[in-house]
Structures are given as structure tokens and as C-alpha cells.
Amino acid sequence: MFDIVEFVKQQERFFCEALTEPTLTWAKESQFAIQQFQKNAFLADTARANLPSAQNAIINVAAIGITLNPASKLAYLVPRGGAVCLDISYMGLLHLAQVTGAIQWGQCKLVYEKDIYESNSIDCAPTHKYNPFVDRGARIGGYCVVKTSEGDYLTEEMSNREIEVIRACSKAGGKGGTSPWDSFPDEMARKAIVKRASKYWPRRDRLDTAIDYLNTQGGEGIILNADHIPERDVTPASDEIINEITQAITEINKTWDDLLPLCSKTFRRTIASHEYLSQEEAVKTLDFVKKKAARNKATAEAKIHATTENNSEAVS
């Protein structure tokens, strides 16, 4: 007779060999796993019918370095498509980004039609005002804002139409009311936004591994279909905006040689010359440089003001 407790205990060696996060311990994680199997009969039955998937899910807890502690709400073992999968929440993805140093902090929120929402700029947090205690209307989109290690803000926004396109193309967005998109629509929407936002964050292996796992073994990947995928705007950047960027980086004593590596990192492709920037990318780049210049100016003025006050006190 299959014993789920004994099965979990047999995974200790594999778990320890794959461990990437020293704060995780087998003693605790094995108990969390056993608790989840014991509380969910369907999950236990799925493990019994597909032992390799259950083993892989437990090993991936160690490989990705994320806890199954239910109090943390970062990751869970779930039955999906006849297999046991490690499901990482949007909070789990943000947690991995924080602990690996990709970001200082981050949050993801949904926006509803009665909210007041204003997108400020590429490196400033948006303005989002709402009353959480009243009906806010239908969901119209969402956003993820993070603070980078350099102190800049990065905001990624996604309309409800874009969220629904991802749902329609997702392998986990199946019909019949049995997919996570049906059971946890807001959670999946937030996760979709965080996944897309992460493309612009500094790369970290554990975060990349987590997202790759969700998109492959976790069954949340996109099924490529030309009828569903919106075309990407690849209009070349205009001479006018390139000239504006050139002037802006000159004002902060930088050159294109300084800026292009950042562009490549931000847009996740090699950009060897400004000629390779699309109009959309150029607009984002100009906005970033202008904000950088404004911060530099504010810092310089603050230093001058402080120096003037110190000199005045010295004279007094």
C-alpha cells in the first residue's frame, strides 16, 4: 500500500543535493509537503498515480529555493494536468527577486474601473488611489512596481485585454472551470504581470529557474498562436527622439557607449547601436535619462544648499 509520508521521506537525498537556499531545511520542508498531501486527497492520489512528478516537485522546492510554509504563501504543491506541480505565487516570485538581490522590494496590484490611476514615468512609481471598502467596479488591468538596487523605480502595466490574451494562450487556462485561471483569476493575473515585469529586472538564476519551471512543468506557459499574440511594435526610433536622447545623456556627462549596455540589459537583447532601438524603446529610454538628469540636478542643488547653510553657520 502506498504511504505518502514514506514517499516524501525517501526524497531527502535528492532534496539536499539540489538545495540552493541555505535557510531551507529538509526537516521543515518535508513536513510542509506531508501536510499538503495529507490535507488534499486529490493531490495525494495524483502523486500516487504520477510519482515522478511528485518527486520533481519536491526537488524543485530545493532547486529554486522557496519554502512550502503555508504561512508564507509563497509556494504550494498542486495537482495539475495529471501531475503534481510546484506552484509559485506572484508573492513567491517577488520574494525570489528580493532575496536574490534583483530588486529591493516590489508589489503587484490590480486596477478597477472606479479607481484613480496615473502612470507617471518609466522610473517613478504610479499614482493609484482607491477605496478598498467599496465596490471598485470591473477589473481593467494591473501593474507591478519595483525598486531596483540602484534606487530606481520600474513599473510594468498590463491592461485587462492583455491579461485575457495571456489567459487564452496559457496552457493552464483550459476550459471547463478546472484551471487555476478559473479558480484564482486575480492571483493568475498578478502572476502574469509579475512574469512580464521580471523581463526588465537584473537577471538572477533562481528567479529565471522559477519562471521557466512555471511556464514548462507548471503548465503556465504560452501556447504560440498567431490569432492570439498581438504584434510587437518594431517601428525604428525617429531621428528626433534619438537627438533628444543624445542631448539628454550629454547633459549628465554620459555617452551612448554608457547607455547602450543598459538598453541591452533592460530590453533583453543586444543593442549595439541606437539604430537598433524601436520607437517604443527609445521613448522609454528618453524618459529614463530625463528622470536621471532631474535626480542628479536635485542632488547637486541639495548639496549646494547644505554647503551654503554650513558656511552661513560658520560665519555666524
Residue pairs with C-beta under 8 A, 6 or more apart in sequence:
2 48
4 34
4 37
4 38
4 44
4 47
4 48
5 34
7 47
7 51
7 54
8 30
8 33
8 34
8 37
8 58
9 30
11 30
11 55
11 58
11 59
12 26
12 30
14 55
14 58
14 59
14 62
15 26
15 29
15 30
15 58
15 59
15 61
15 62
16 26
16 62
18 59
18 60
18 62
18 63
19 62
19 63
19 65
20 62
20 63
20 64
20 65
20 206
21 62
21 65
21 66
21 99
21 206
24 61
24 62
24 65
24 66
24 67
28 67
28 69
29 58
29 61
29 62
29 67
29 68
32 67
32 68
32 69
32 70
33 58
33 61
33 68
33 77
35 70
36 43
36 68
36 70
36 76
36 77
37 43
37 44
37 47
37 77
38 44
40 79
42 79
43 77
43 78
43 79
43 84
45 79
46 53
46 54
46 79
46 82
46 83
46 84
47 53
47 54
47 84
49 82
50 82
50 83
50 84
53 83
53 84
53 85
53 217
54 77
54 84
56 84
56 217
57 77
57 84
57 85
57 86
58 77
60 86
60 213
60 217
61 67
61 68
61 75
61 86
63 209
64 75
64 86
64 88
64 96
64 206
64 209
64 210
64 213
65 96
65 99
65 206
66 74
66 75
66 88
66 92
66 95
66 96
66 210
67 74
67 75
68 75
68 76
68 77
70 76
72 95
73 89
73 91
73 92
74 88
74 89
74 91
74 92
74 95
75 86
75 87
75 88
75 89
75 92
76 86
76 87
76 89
77 84
77 85
77 86
77 87
78 84
78 85
78 87
78 180
79 85
80 87
80 172
80 180
80 218
80 219
81 219
83 217
85 217
85 218
85 219
86 213
86 217
86 218
87 180
87 214
87 218
88 96
88 210
88 213
88 214
88 218
89 187
89 191
90 108
90 187
90 190
90 191
90 193
90 194
92 210
93 191
93 194
93 195
93 198
93 207
93 210
93 211
94 103
94 106
94 107
94 108
94 146
94 194
96 204
96 206
96 207
96 210
97 103
97 106
97 146
97 198
97 201
97 204
97 207
98 104
98 105
98 106
100 204
100 205
100 206
100 207
101 149
101 202
101 204
102 149
102 198
102 201
102 202
102 203
102 204
102 207
103 146
103 147
103 148
103 149
103 201
103 202
104 146
104 147
104 148
104 149
104 151
105 146
105 147
106 144
106 145
106 146
106 147
106 194
106 197
107 144
107 145
107 146
108 142
108 143
108 144
108 190
108 193
108 194
108 197
109 128
109 142
109 143
109 190
110 139
110 141
110 142
110 186
110 189
110 190
111 117
111 128
111 139
111 140
111 141
111 142
111 143
112 130
112 136
112 137
112 138
112 139
112 140
113 136
113 137
113 138
113 139
113 140
114 130
114 134
114 135
114 136
114 137
115 128
115 129
115 130
115 136
115 137
116 127
116 128
116 129
116 130
117 126
117 127
117 128
117 129
117 143
118 126
118 127
118 128
119 126
119 143
119 155
119 157
120 126
120 127
120 155
121 287
121 291
122 154
122 155
122 284
122 287
122 288
122 291
123 152
123 153
123 154
123 287
123 288
123 291
123 292
124 153
124 155
124 291
125 145
125 153
125 155
126 143
126 145
126 155
126 157
128 143
130 136
138 160
139 160
139 186
139 189
140 159
140 160
141 157
141 158
141 159
141 160
141 162
141 163
142 157
142 158
142 163
142 189
142 190
142 193
143 155
143 156
143 157
143 158
143 193
144 155
144 156
144 190
144 193
144 194
144 196
144 197
145 153
145 154
145 155
145 156
146 153
146 154
146 197
146 201
147 153
148 154
148 201
148 202
149 202
152 288
154 197
154 200
154 201
156 193
156 196
156 197
156 200
158 192
158 193
158 196
162 230
163 189
163 192
163 193
165 228
165 229
165 230
166 173
166 192
166 222
167 173
167 181
167 188
167 192
168 228
169 222
169 223
169 224
169 225
169 228
169 229
170 181
170 220
170 221
170 222
170 223
171 219
171 220
171 221
171 222
171 223
172 179
172 180
172 181
172 188
172 218
172 219
172 220
173 179
173 181
173 188
180 187
180 188
180 220
181 188
191 214
191 220
195 211
195 214
195 215
198 207
198 211
199 268
200 266
200 267
200 268
201 207
202 265
214 220
214 221
215 221
215 222
222 229
233 278
233 279
233 280
234 278
235 278
235 279
235 280
236 275
236 277
236 278
236 279
237 274
237 277
237 278
237 279
237 281
237 282
238 279
238 282
241 279
241 282
241 283
241 286
242 274
242 277
242 282
244 286
245 259
245 274
245 282
245 285
245 286
245 289
246 256
246 274
248 286
248 289
248 290
248 293
249 255
249 256
249 258
249 259
249 289
251 293
252 289
252 292
252 293
252 296
256 273
256 274
259 285
259 289
260 271
260 272
260 273
260 274
263 271
263 277
263 281
263 285
264 270
264 271
266 284
267 281
270 276
271 277
274 282
277 285
